[in-house]
Amino acid sequence: MVKSLITLILKPPYGSEDSFAGLMFALSQIASGIIEKSDVVLMHDGVYNAKSNQKPETIEMPSIIDVINNLQTFVCKIYCIEEDLKEREIEDIIDGVEIIKSDKLKDILNEYDEIITF
């Protein structure tokens, strides 16, 4: 039985459903009790999901920040790859997001039973 899941988010928050769907999937797994541990890694263009100054209402989209805050309410870890943040010149990120170096990612992924990518 799968007890832990990590979701990799590779896409930016707006322009497609991928990141919203991935974050909602991670949230649904932990909120329903299906999974004991459900965490998220924001990488590549997915690091844009960690930007703290998003204004989704201007494009009539749901808030990614609200979903991330809900995940954190369930004590889900949200990791963000430092090199991807620097490459995209993103400095101001959501509180509680843990910045990690890419060489630590393999060790983190090895802690989970399943990995899913959005």
N, C-alpha and C positions, 0 to 999 in steps of 0.2 A: 504494500500500500504506500502511496506517495504521501509523505508527511511534510515535505518542504519543496517550495517552488520559487525560482527566481525568474523574473520577467525582464528581458532586455528590450529597451525602447531605443530604436535607431532613428526614428523620424521626428521632425519638428512638430510642435503642438497643433498647428493649424495648417490647413491645406489638404489634409487627408484625415481619415478616421483612425489611422494606425495607432498613434500614440494614445489617444483617448481610449480606444478599445483595449489596448494593452494595459493601461493603468486601471481601467474599470474591471478587466479580467482579474488582475492581481487583487484588487479590492474585493471582488465578489468571492474569490476563493477563501480569503481569510475571514470575511464577514459571515459567510455561511457556515464556517467551521469545517469545510471540506479539507482544508490544508491547515496544519499547525503553524507553519512559517511561510510567509509570502512576502518577498522583498523585490526591489526593482533596481536595475542599473540603467542610468541614462548615459548613452554613448553616441558617438558620431553626431549627427544632427539632432539626436534625441536630447542632447544637453540643453537645447533651447527650451525644453519643458521646465527646466530649473530656474529660468529667469524670473526674478521677483516682480518686475514691473510690467507684467502682461496686462493688456486691456482687451480681453476677448469680446466684451460687450460692444465694442466699436465695429466688430465684424459679425455680431450676432451669433457667437459661438459659446458653448459651455466653457466654464473655467477649468483649465487643467490644474491650476493652483488649488482649487477646492478639492479636486480628487486626490492630489498629493497630500493635502492636509488631512483628509479622511483616512488615507493609508497610514499616516503618522499617528492618528488617533488609535489605530489598531496595533501600534508599536511596530509597524513595518519599517524596515530600513530602506532609505532611498539613497543609492550611491550615484555619484556623478564622476566621470572620468576627467581628471585634471587637464590632461593634454588636449582633450577635445574642447574644454572650456577656453583654454588659452588660445588655441588655433582660431576660435570664433570670437575672441576678445570679449567673452562674457565674464563679468566680475560680480555683478549684483545678483545673488541667487537666493532662493527661498530658504528661510530658516529651517534647520534640521536636516538639510541635505548634506550627506557626508561625501566630501571630495576625496577621491582615491587616485593613486597613480595607476596607469594601465598595467604595469607589471604585477600589481596586487590582485588583478581581476581573476586570474586563473585560480588562485588560492580561495577566493571568495566563492567562485562557481563550484568548486569541489565540495563545498559545504551543503549543497542542495541535491535532492533526489532528482529533480526535473528542471530543465531550462526551456523557456519558451521565448520566442523572438517576435516582436512587432515592429 
